[in-house]
């Protein structure tokens, strides 16, 4: 594998949606949500805040 390519891992997937993580070559971890034709990118701190938001929605 090319050392300039991120190492990716699928976190969860349905027929239309996917969440995945990328370990970037510079050491940064990024998270990605693919929602049909929309992709949302998060840095680690943003991802943690997003998960807190989703948790609040689920408990709501």
CHARMM internal coordinates of N, CA and C (Angstrom, degrees):
IC EDIT
DIST 1 N 1 CA 1.4730
DIST 1 CA 1 C 1.5184
ANGL 1 N 1 CA 1 C 109.42
DIST 1 C 2 N 1.3054
ANGL 1 CA 1 C 2 N 116.60
DIHE 1 N 1 CA 1 C 2 N 140.32
DIST 2 N 2 CA 1.4555
ANGL 1 C 2 N 2 CA 123.36
DIHE 1 CA 1 C 2 N 2 CA 177.83
DIST 2 CA 2 C 1.5289
ANGL 2 N 2 CA 2 C 108.83
DIHE 1 C 2 N 2 CA 2 C -66.90
DIST 2 C 3 N 1.3516
ANGL 2 CA 2 C 3 N 116.75
DIHE 2 N 2 CA 2 C 3 N 131.56
DIST 3 N 3 CA 1.4667
ANGL 2 C 3 N 3 CA 120.02
DIHE 2 CA 2 C 3 N 3 CA -177.54
DIST 3 CA 3 C 1.5220
ANGL 3 N 3 CA 3 C 112.60
DIHE 2 C 3 N 3 CA 3 C -70.01
DIST 3 C 4 N 1.3427
ANGL 3 CA 3 C 4 N 118.19
DIHE 3 N 3 CA 3 C 4 N -9.40
DIST 4 N 4 CA 1.4592
ANGL 3 C 4 N 4 CA 120.28
DIHE 3 CA 3 C 4 N 4 CA 177.07
DIST 4 CA 4 C 1.5265
ANGL 4 N 4 CA 4 C 111.53
DIHE 3 C 4 N 4 CA 4 C -90.94
DIST 4 C 5 N 1.3151
ANGL 4 CA 4 C 5 N 117.83
DIHE 4 N 4 CA 4 C 5 N -5.19
DIST 5 N 5 CA 1.4613
ANGL 4 C 5 N 5 CA 122.33
DIHE 4 CA 4 C 5 N 5 CA 179.21
DIST 5 CA 5 C 1.5234
ANGL 5 N 5 CA 5 C 109.78
DIHE 4 C 5 N 5 CA 5 C -91.91
DIST 5 C 6 N 1.3385
ANGL 5 CA 5 C 6 N 118.06
DIHE 5 N 5 CA 5 C 6 N 137.37
DIST 6 N 6 CA 1.4681
ANGL 5 C 6 N 6 CA 119.86
DIHE 5 CA 5 C 6 N 6 CA 177.49
DIST 6 CA 6 C 1.5280
ANGL 6 N 6 CA 6 C 110.78
DIHE 5 C 6 N 6 CA 6 C -71.01
DIST 6 C 7 N 1.3249
ANGL 6 CA 6 C 7 N 115.72
DIHE 6 N 6 CA 6 C 7 N 151.59
DIST 7 N 7 CA 1.4620
ANGL 6 C 7 N 7 CA 122.05
DIHE 6 CA 6 C 7 N 7 CA 172.41
DIST 7 CA 7 C 1.5246
ANGL 7 N 7 CA 7 C 106.20
DIHE 6 C 7 N 7 CA 7 C -89.12
DIST 7 C 8 N 1.3334
ANGL 7 CA 7 C 8 N 117.50
DIHE 7 N 7 CA 7 C 8 N 121.87
DIST 8 N 8 CA 1.4619
ANGL 7 C 8 N 8 CA 120.77
DIHE 7 CA 7 C 8 N 8 CA -175.36
DIST 8 CA 8 C 1.5183
ANGL 8 N 8 CA 8 C 111.40
DIHE 7 C 8 N 8 CA 8 C -111.60
DIST 8 C 9 N 1.3282
ANGL 8 CA 8 C 9 N 114.57
DIHE 8 N 8 CA 8 C 9 N 154.06
DIST 9 N 9 CA 1.4684
ANGL 8 C 9 N 9 CA 122.18
DIHE 8 CA 8 C 9 N 9 CA 178.09
DIST 9 CA 9 C 1.5280
ANGL 9 N 9 CA 9 C 108.47
DIHE 8 C 9 N 9 CA 9 C -144.10
DIST 9 C 10 N 1.3195
ANGL 9 CA 9 C 10 N 117.11
DIHE 9 N 9 CA 9 C 10 N 128.06
DIST 10 N 10 CA 1.4574
ANGL 9 C 10 N 10 CA 121.40
DIHE 9 CA 9 C 10 N 10 CA 174.80
DIST 10 CA 10 C 1.5238
ANGL 10 N 10 CA 10 C 108.45
DIHE 9 C 10 N 10 CA 10 C -75.68
DIST 10 C 11 N 1.3301
ANGL 10 CA 10 C 11 N 116.73
DIHE 10 N 10 CA 10 C 11 N 126.70
DIST 11 N 11 CA 1.4631
ANGL 10 C 11 N 11 CA 122.08
DIHE 10 CA 10 C 11 N 11 CA -179.79
DIST 11 CA 11 C 1.5219
ANGL 11 N 11 CA 11 C 111.55
DIHE 10 C 11 N 11 CA 11 C -90.63
DIST 11 C 12 N 1.3340
ANGL 11 CA 11 C 12 N 116.34
DIHE 11 N 11 CA 11 C 12 N -39.00
DIST 12 N 12 CA 1.4612
ANGL 11 C 12 N 12 CA 121.77
DIHE 11 CA 11 C 12 N 12 CA 179.24
DIST 12 CA 12 C 1.5161
ANGL 12 N 12 CA 12 C 107.78
DIHE 11 C 12 N 12 CA 12 C -163.68
DIST 12 C 13 N 1.3580
ANGL 12 CA 12 C 13 N 114.86
DIHE 12 N 12 CA 12 C 13 N 151.54
DIST 13 N 13 CA 1.4553
ANGL 12 C 13 N 13 CA 118.39
DIHE 12 CA 12 C 13 N 13 CA -176.91
DIST 13 CA 13 C 1.5246
ANGL 13 N 13 CA 13 C 109.80
DIHE 12 C 13 N 13 CA 13 C -152.89
DIST 13 C 14 N 1.3318
ANGL 13 CA 13 C 14 N 115.54
DIHE 13 N 13 CA 13 C 14 N 138.38
DIST 14 N 14 CA 1.4576
ANGL 13 C 14 N 14 CA 122.15
DIHE 13 CA 13 C 14 N 14 CA 171.59
DIST 14 CA 14 C 1.5291
ANGL 14 N 14 CA 14 C 106.81
DIHE 13 C 14 N 14 CA 14 C -123.68
DIST 14 C 15 N 1.3079
ANGL 14 CA 14 C 15 N 116.87
DIHE 14 N 14 CA 14 C 15 N -172.15
DIST 15 N 15 CA 1.4633
ANGL 14 C 15 N 15 CA 120.22
DIHE 14 CA 14 C 15 N 15 CA -179.71
DIST 15 CA 15 C 1.5297
ANGL 15 N 15 CA 15 C 112.26
DIHE 14 C 15 N 15 CA 15 C -60.20
DIST 15 C 16 N 1.3411
ANGL 15 CA 15 C 16 N 117.35
DIHE 15 N 15 CA 15 C 16 N -36.77
DIST 16 N 16 CA 1.4663
ANGL 15 C 16 N 16 CA 121.11
DIHE 15 CA 15 C 16 N 16 CA -174.91
DIST 16 CA 16 C 1.5248
ANGL 16 N 16 CA 16 C 115.43
DIHE 15 C 16 N 16 CA 16 C -114.66
DIST 16 C 17 N 1.3190
ANGL 16 CA 16 C 17 N 118.19
DIHE 16 N 16 CA 16 C 17 N -10.88
DIST 17 N 17 CA 1.4590
ANGL 16 C 17 N 17 CA 121.20
DIHE 16 CA 16 C 17 N 17 CA -173.57
DIST 17 CA 17 C 1.5244
ANGL 17 N 17 CA 17 C 111.08
DIHE 16 C 17 N 17 CA 17 C -130.33
DIST 17 C 18 N 1.3474
ANGL 17 CA 17 C 18 N 114.82
DIHE 17 N 17 CA 17 C 18 N 153.16
DIST 18 N 18 CA 1.4586
ANGL 17 C 18 N 18 CA 119.26
DIHE 17 CA 17 C 18 N 18 CA 176.78
DIST 18 CA 18 C 1.5185
ANGL 18 N 18 CA 18 C 109.19
DIHE 17 C 18 N 18 CA 18 C -150.34
DIST 18 C 19 N 1.3242
ANGL 18 CA 18 C 19 N 115.64
DIHE 18 N 18 CA 18 C 19 N 140.75
DIST 19 N 19 CA 1.4583
ANGL 18 C 19 N 19 CA 122.50
DIHE 18 CA 18 C 19 N 19 CA 172.13
DIST 19 CA 19 C 1.5217
ANGL 19 N 19 CA 19 C 106.82
DIHE 18 C 19 N 19 CA 19 C -118.29
DIST 19 C 20 N 1.3385
ANGL 19 CA 19 C 20 N 115.90
DIHE 19 N 19 CA 19 C 20 N 132.39
DIST 20 N 20 CA 1.4588
ANGL 19 C 20 N 20 CA 119.45
DIHE 19 CA 19 C 20 N 20 CA 179.56
DIST 20 CA 20 C 1.5180
ANGL 20 N 20 CA 20 C 110.85
DIHE 19 C 20 N 20 CA 20 C -144.82
DIST 20 C 21 N 1.3342
ANGL 20 CA 20 C 21 N 113.88
DIHE 20 N 20 CA 20 C 21 N 159.64
DIST 21 N 21 CA 1.4696
ANGL 20 C 21 N 21 CA 121.83
DIHE 20 CA 20 C 21 N 21 CA -176.87
DIST 21 CA 21 C 1.5238
ANGL 21 N 21 CA 21 C 108.00
DIHE 20 C 21 N 21 CA 21 C -119.30
DIST 21 C 22 N 1.3178
ANGL 21 CA 21 C 22 N 116.23
DIHE 21 N 21 CA 21 C 22 N 145.00
DIST 22 N 22 CA 1.4625
ANGL 21 C 22 N 22 CA 121.59
DIHE 21 CA 21 C 22 N 22 CA 175.92
DIST 22 CA 22 C 1.5164
ANGL 22 N 22 CA 22 C 109.55
DIHE 21 C 22 N 22 CA 22 C -126.51
DIST 22 C 23 N 1.3193
ANGL 22 CA 22 C 23 N 115.53
DIHE 22 N 22 CA 22 C 23 N 127.73
DIST 23 N 23 CA 1.4650
ANGL 22 C 23 N 23 CA 121.97
DIHE 22 CA 22 C 23 N 23 CA 171.87
DIST 23 CA 23 C 1.5191
ANGL 23 N 23 CA 23 C 105.43
DIHE 22 C 23 N 23 CA 23 C -92.21
DIST 23 C 24 N 1.3364
ANGL 23 CA 23 C 24 N 116.00
DIHE 23 N 23 CA 23 C 24 N 105.02
DIST 24 N 24 CA 1.4587
ANGL 23 C 24 N 24 CA 121.30
DIHE 23 CA 23 C 24 N 24 CA -175.18
DIST 24 CA 24 C 1.5306
ANGL 24 N 24 CA 24 C 110.61
DIHE 23 C 24 N 24 CA 24 C -75.39
DIST 24 C 25 N 1.3384
ANGL 24 CA 24 C 25 N 117.65
DIHE 24 N 24 CA 24 C 25 N 154.10
DIST 25 N 25 CA 1.4683
ANGL 24 C 25 N 25 CA 121.10
DIHE 24 CA 24 C 25 N 25 CA -179.58
DIST 25 CA 25 C 1.5312
ANGL 25 N 25 CA 25 C 113.67
DIHE 24 C 25 N 25 CA 25 C -58.56
DIST 25 C 26 N 1.3517
ANGL 25 CA 25 C 26 N 117.38
DIHE 25 N 25 CA 25 C 26 N -25.94
DIST 26 N 26 CA 1.4652
ANGL 25 C 26 N 26 CA 120.30
DIHE 25 CA 25 C 26 N 26 CA 179.99
DIST 26 CA 26 C 1.5284
ANGL 26 N 26 CA 26 C 112.73
DIHE 25 C 26 N 26 CA 26 C -84.39
DIST 26 C 27 N 1.3509
ANGL 26 CA 26 C 27 N 117.24
DIHE 26 N 26 CA 26 C 27 N 4.24
DIST 27 N 27 CA 1.4592
ANGL 26 C 27 N 27 CA 121.14
DIHE 26 CA 26 C 27 N 27 CA 178.24
DIST 27 CA 27 C 1.5169
ANGL 27 N 27 CA 27 C 114.07
DIHE 26 C 27 N 27 CA 27 C 95.20
DIST 27 C 28 N 1.3113
ANGL 27 CA 27 C 28 N 118.08
DIHE 27 N 27 CA 27 C 28 N -11.39
DIST 28 N 28 CA 1.4695
ANGL 27 C 28 N 28 CA 122.40
DIHE 27 CA 27 C 28 N 28 CA 178.50
DIST 28 CA 28 C 1.5258
ANGL 28 N 28 CA 28 C 109.75
DIHE 27 C 28 N 28 CA 28 C -73.91
DIST 28 C 29 N 1.3307
ANGL 28 CA 28 C 29 N 116.64
DIHE 28 N 28 CA 28 C 29 N 141.96
DIST 29 N 29 CA 1.4620
ANGL 28 C 29 N 29 CA 121.89
DIHE 28 CA 28 C 29 N 29 CA 172.94
DIST 29 CA 29 C 1.5176
ANGL 29 N 29 CA 29 C 108.01
DIHE 28 C 29 N 29 CA 29 C -104.92
DIST 29 C 30 N 1.3232
ANGL 29 CA 29 C 30 N 116.64
DIHE 29 N 29 CA 29 C 30 N 129.05
DIST 30 N 30 CA 1.4532
ANGL 29 C 30 N 30 CA 121.32
DIHE 29 CA 29 C 30 N 30 CA 176.50
DIST 30 CA 30 C 1.5161
ANGL 30 N 30 CA 30 C 109.17
DIHE 29 C 30 N 30 CA 30 C -121.22
DIST 30 C 31 N 1.3330
ANGL 30 CA 30 C 31 N 115.30
DIHE 30 N 30 CA 30 C 31 N 153.91
DIST 31 N 31 CA 1.4609
ANGL 30 C 31 N 31 CA 122.37
DIHE 30 CA 30 C 31 N 31 CA -179.04
DIST 31 CA 31 C 1.5177
ANGL 31 N 31 CA 31 C 107.77
DIHE 30 C 31 N 31 CA 31 C -123.71
DIST 31 C 32 N 1.3312
ANGL 31 CA 31 C 32 N 115.66
DIHE 31 N 31 CA 31 C 32 N 147.87
DIST 32 N 32 CA 1.4538
ANGL 31 C 32 N 32 CA 120.80
DIHE 31 CA 31 C 32 N 32 CA -173.61
DIST 32 CA 32 C 1.5211
ANGL 32 N 32 CA 32 C 109.68
DIHE 31 C 32 N 32 CA 32 C -138.93
DIST 32 C 33 N 1.3304
ANGL 32 CA 32 C 33 N 115.78
DIHE 32 N 32 CA 32 C 33 N 133.29
DIST 33 N 33 CA 1.4609
ANGL 32 C 33 N 33 CA 122.38
DIHE 32 CA 32 C 33 N 33 CA 173.75
DIST 33 CA 33 C 1.5182
ANGL 33 N 33 CA 33 C 107.74
DIHE 32 C 33 N 33 CA 33 C -112.73
DIST 33 C 34 N 1.3096
ANGL 33 CA 33 C 34 N 116.44
DIHE 33 N 33 CA 33 C 34 N 122.24
DIST 34 N 34 CA 1.4598
ANGL 33 C 34 N 34 CA 121.17
DIHE 33 CA 33 C 34 N 34 CA 174.62
DIST 34 CA 34 C 1.5227
ANGL 34 N 34 CA 34 C 107.10
DIHE 33 C 34 N 34 CA 34 C -104.35
DIST 34 C 35 N 1.3301
ANGL 34 CA 34 C 35 N 115.47
DIHE 34 N 34 CA 34 C 35 N 115.03
DIST 35 N 35 CA 1.4588
ANGL 34 C 35 N 35 CA 122.77
DIHE 34 CA 34 C 35 N 35 CA -176.85
DIST 35 CA 35 C 1.5250
ANGL 35 N 35 CA 35 C 107.47
DIHE 34 C 35 N 35 CA 35 C -119.80
DIST 35 C 36 N 1.3249
ANGL 35 CA 35 C 36 N 115.88
DIHE 35 N 35 CA 35 C 36 N 91.69
DIST 36 N 36 CA 1.4639
ANGL 35 C 36 N 36 CA 121.55
DIHE 35 CA 35 C 36 N 36 CA -171.64
DIST 36 CA 36 C 1.5226
ANGL 36 N 36 CA 36 C 108.83
DIHE 35 C 36 N 36 CA 36 C 56.47
DIST 36 C 37 N 1.3327
ANGL 36 CA 36 C 37 N 118.69
DIHE 36 N 36 CA 36 C 37 N -116.35
DIST 37 N 37 CA 1.4616
ANGL 36 C 37 N 37 CA 120.16
DIHE 36 CA 36 C 37 N 37 CA -177.33
DIST 37 CA 37 C 1.5291
ANGL 37 N 37 CA 37 C 113.17
DIHE 36 C 37 N 37 CA 37 C -97.09
DIST 37 C 38 N 1.3113
ANGL 37 CA 37 C 38 N 117.89
DIHE 37 N 37 CA 37 C 38 N 14.74
DIST 38 N 38 CA 1.4626
ANGL 37 C 38 N 38 CA 123.10
DIHE 37 CA 37 C 38 N 38 CA 178.62
DIST 38 CA 38 C 1.5203
ANGL 38 N 38 CA 38 C 109.30
DIHE 37 C 38 N 38 CA 38 C -114.22
DIST 38 C 39 N 1.3266
ANGL 38 CA 38 C 39 N 117.28
DIHE 38 N 38 CA 38 C 39 N 131.34
DIST 39 N 39 CA 1.4665
ANGL 38 C 39 N 39 CA 121.12
DIHE 38 CA 38 C 39 N 39 CA 174.46
DIST 39 CA 39 C 1.5148
ANGL 39 N 39 CA 39 C 108.26
DIHE 38 C 39 N 39 CA 39 C -119.35
DIST 39 C 40 N 1.3382
ANGL 39 CA 39 C 40 N 116.61
DIHE 39 N 39 CA 39 C 40 N 129.76
DIST 40 N 40 CA 1.4587
ANGL 39 C 40 N 40 CA 122.71
DIHE 39 CA 39 C 40 N 40 CA 178.04
DIST 40 CA 40 C 1.5259
ANGL 40 N 40 CA 40 C 107.03
DIHE 39 C 40 N 40 CA 40 C -111.57
DIST 40 C 41 N 1.3365
ANGL 40 CA 40 C 41 N 116.42
DIHE 40 N 40 CA 40 C 41 N 130.20
DIST 41 N 41 CA 1.4578
ANGL 40 C 41 N 41 CA 122.33
DIHE 40 CA 40 C 41 N 41 CA -177.87
DIST 41 CA 41 C 1.5280
ANGL 41 N 41 CA 41 C 109.36
DIHE 40 C 41 N 41 CA 41 C -108.82
DIST 41 C 42 N 1.3317
ANGL 41 CA 41 C 42 N 116.85
DIHE 41 N 41 CA 41 C 42 N 137.95
DIST 42 N 42 CA 1.4632
ANGL 41 C 42 N 42 CA 122.76
DIHE 41 CA 41 C 42 N 42 CA -179.08
DIST 42 CA 42 C 1.5286
ANGL 42 N 42 CA 42 C 110.09
DIHE 41 C 42 N 42 CA 42 C -129.88
DIST 42 C 43 N 1.3257
ANGL 42 CA 42 C 43 N 116.89
DIHE 42 N 42 CA 42 C 43 N 140.72
DIST 43 N 43 CA 1.4568
ANGL 42 C 43 N 43 CA 120.61
DIHE 42 CA 42 C 43 N 43 CA 163.38
DIST 43 CA 43 C 1.5284
ANGL 43 N 43 CA 43 C 106.51
DIHE 42 C 43 N 43 CA 43 C -80.57
DIST 43 C 44 N 1.3174
ANGL 43 CA 43 C 44 N 117.56
DIHE 43 N 43 CA 43 C 44 N 167.37
DIST 44 N 44 CA 1.4691
ANGL 43 C 44 N 44 CA 121.34
DIHE 43 CA 43 C 44 N 44 CA -172.94
DIST 44 CA 44 C 1.5313
ANGL 44 N 44 CA 44 C 113.06
DIHE 43 C 44 N 44 CA 44 C -56.37
DIST 44 C 45 N 1.3271
ANGL 44 CA 44 C 45 N 117.68
DIHE 44 N 44 CA 44 C 45 N -43.92
DIST 45 N 45 CA 1.4664
ANGL 44 C 45 N 45 CA 120.37
DIHE 44 CA 44 C 45 N 45 CA -178.86
DIST 45 CA 45 C 1.5292
ANGL 45 N 45 CA 45 C 110.85
DIHE 44 C 45 N 45 CA 45 C -64.37
DIST 45 C 46 N 1.3174
ANGL 45 CA 45 C 46 N 116.39
DIHE 45 N 45 CA 45 C 46 N -39.54
DIST 46 N 46 CA 1.4619
ANGL 45 C 46 N 46 CA 121.01
DIHE 45 CA 45 C 46 N 46 CA 178.61
DIST 46 CA 46 C 1.5270
ANGL 46 N 46 CA 46 C 110.68
DIHE 45 C 46 N 46 CA 46 C -67.13
DIST 46 C 47 N 1.3245
ANGL 46 CA 46 C 47 N 116.95
DIHE 46 N 46 CA 46 C 47 N -38.78
DIST 47 N 47 CA 1.4646
ANGL 46 C 47 N 47 CA 121.84
DIHE 46 CA 46 C 47 N 47 CA 178.82
DIST 47 CA 47 C 1.5232
ANGL 47 N 47 CA 47 C 110.66
DIHE 46 C 47 N 47 CA 47 C -60.99
DIST 47 C 48 N 1.3373
ANGL 47 CA 47 C 48 N 116.27
DIHE 47 N 47 CA 47 C 48 N -44.56
DIST 48 N 48 CA 1.4708
ANGL 47 C 48 N 48 CA 120.48
DIHE 47 CA 47 C 48 N 48 CA 179.38
DIST 48 CA 48 C 1.5241
ANGL 48 N 48 CA 48 C 110.55
DIHE 47 C 48 N 48 CA 48 C -61.36
DIST 48 C 49 N 1.3208
ANGL 48 CA 48 C 49 N 117.33
DIHE 48 N 48 CA 48 C 49 N -41.58
DIST 49 N 49 CA 1.4621
ANGL 48 C 49 N 49 CA 120.74
DIHE 48 CA 48 C 49 N 49 CA 178.18
DIST 49 CA 49 C 1.5250
ANGL 49 N 49 CA 49 C 110.60
DIHE 48 C 49 N 49 CA 49 C -66.03
DIST 49 C 50 N 1.3309
ANGL 49 CA 49 C 50 N 117.33
DIHE 49 N 49 CA 49 C 50 N -40.44
DIST 50 N 50 CA 1.4605
ANGL 49 C 50 N 50 CA 121.43
DIHE 49 CA 49 C 50 N 50 CA 177.51
DIST 50 CA 50 C 1.5237
ANGL 50 N 50 CA 50 C 110.89
DIHE 49 C 50 N 50 CA 50 C -60.92
DIST 50 C 51 N 1.3337
ANGL 50 CA 50 C 51 N 117.35
DIHE 50 N 50 CA 50 C 51 N -43.23
DIST 51 N 51 CA 1.4630
ANGL 50 C 51 N 51 CA 120.39
DIHE 50 CA 50 C 51 N 51 CA 178.27
DIST 51 CA 51 C 1.5279
ANGL 51 N 51 CA 51 C 111.50
DIHE 50 C 51 N 51 CA 51 C -63.49
DIST 51 C 52 N 1.3283
ANGL 51 CA 51 C 52 N 117.86
DIHE 51 N 51 CA 51 C 52 N -35.68
DIST 52 N 52 CA 1.4650
ANGL 51 C 52 N 52 CA 121.53
DIHE 51 CA 51 C 52 N 52 CA 175.10
DIST 52 CA 52 C 1.5288
ANGL 52 N 52 CA 52 C 109.96
DIHE 51 C 52 N 52 CA 52 C -63.11
DIST 52 C 53 N 1.3244
ANGL 52 CA 52 C 53 N 116.93
DIHE 52 N 52 CA 52 C 53 N -41.87
DIST 53 N 53 CA 1.4598
ANGL 52 C 53 N 53 CA 121.78
DIHE 52 CA 52 C 53 N 53 CA 176.97
DIST 53 CA 53 C 1.5251
ANGL 53 N 53 CA 53 C 110.98
DIHE 52 C 53 N 53 CA 53 C -60.76
DIST 53 C 54 N 1.3299
ANGL 53 CA 53 C 54 N 117.48
DIHE 53 N 53 CA 53 C 54 N -48.38
DIST 54 N 54 CA 1.4597
ANGL 53 C 54 N 54 CA 121.96
DIHE 53 CA 53 C 54 N 54 CA -179.35
DIST 54 CA 54 C 1.5286
ANGL 54 N 54 CA 54 C 110.55
DIHE 53 C 54 N 54 CA 54 C -62.91
DIST 54 C 55 N 1.3280
ANGL 54 CA 54 C 55 N 116.59
DIHE 54 N 54 CA 54 C 55 N -41.11
DIST 55 N 55 CA 1.4562
ANGL 54 C 55 N 55 CA 120.31
DIHE 54 CA 54 C 55 N 55 CA 177.37
DIST 55 CA 55 C 1.5289
ANGL 55 N 55 CA 55 C 110.75
DIHE 54 C 55 N 55 CA 55 C -59.37
DIST 55 C 56 N 1.3336
ANGL 55 CA 55 C 56 N 116.80
DIHE 55 N 55 CA 55 C 56 N -42.85
DIST 56 N 56 CA 1.4550
ANGL 55 C 56 N 56 CA 120.85
DIHE 55 CA 55 C 56 N 56 CA 177.39
DIST 56 CA 56 C 1.5287
ANGL 56 N 56 CA 56 C 112.20
DIHE 55 C 56 N 56 CA 56 C -62.17
DIST 56 C 57 N 1.3182
ANGL 56 CA 56 C 57 N 116.41
DIHE 56 N 56 CA 56 C 57 N -38.77
DIST 57 N 57 CA 1.4594
ANGL 56 C 57 N 57 CA 120.48
DIHE 56 CA 56 C 57 N 57 CA 177.48
DIST 57 CA 57 C 1.5251
ANGL 57 N 57 CA 57 C 111.33
DIHE 56 C 57 N 57 CA 57 C -64.23
DIST 57 C 58 N 1.3131
ANGL 57 CA 57 C 58 N 116.34
DIHE 57 N 57 CA 57 C 58 N -42.11
DIST 58 N 58 CA 1.4648
ANGL 57 C 58 N 58 CA 121.43
DIHE 57 CA 57 C 58 N 58 CA -178.46
DIST 58 CA 58 C 1.5260
ANGL 58 N 58 CA 58 C 111.89
DIHE 57 C 58 N 58 CA 58 C -68.93
DIST 58 C 59 N 1.3216
ANGL 58 CA 58 C 59 N 117.33
DIHE 58 N 58 CA 58 C 59 N -31.58
DIST 59 N 59 CA 1.4580
ANGL 58 C 59 N 59 CA 121.03
DIHE 58 CA 58 C 59 N 59 CA 179.71
DIST 59 CA 59 C 1.5185
ANGL 59 N 59 CA 59 C 112.45
DIHE 58 C 59 N 59 CA 59 C -84.90
DIST 59 C 60 N 1.3414
ANGL 59 CA 59 C 60 N 115.71
DIHE 59 N 59 CA 59 C 60 N -17.35
DIST 60 N 60 CA 1.4491
ANGL 59 C 60 N 60 CA 123.49
DIHE 59 CA 59 C 60 N 60 CA -172.68
DIST 60 CA 60 C 1.4586
ANGL 60 N 60 CA 60 C 115.83
DIHE 59 C 60 N 60 CA 60 C -61.81
END
COOR INIT
IC SEED 1 N 1 CA 1 C
IC BUILD
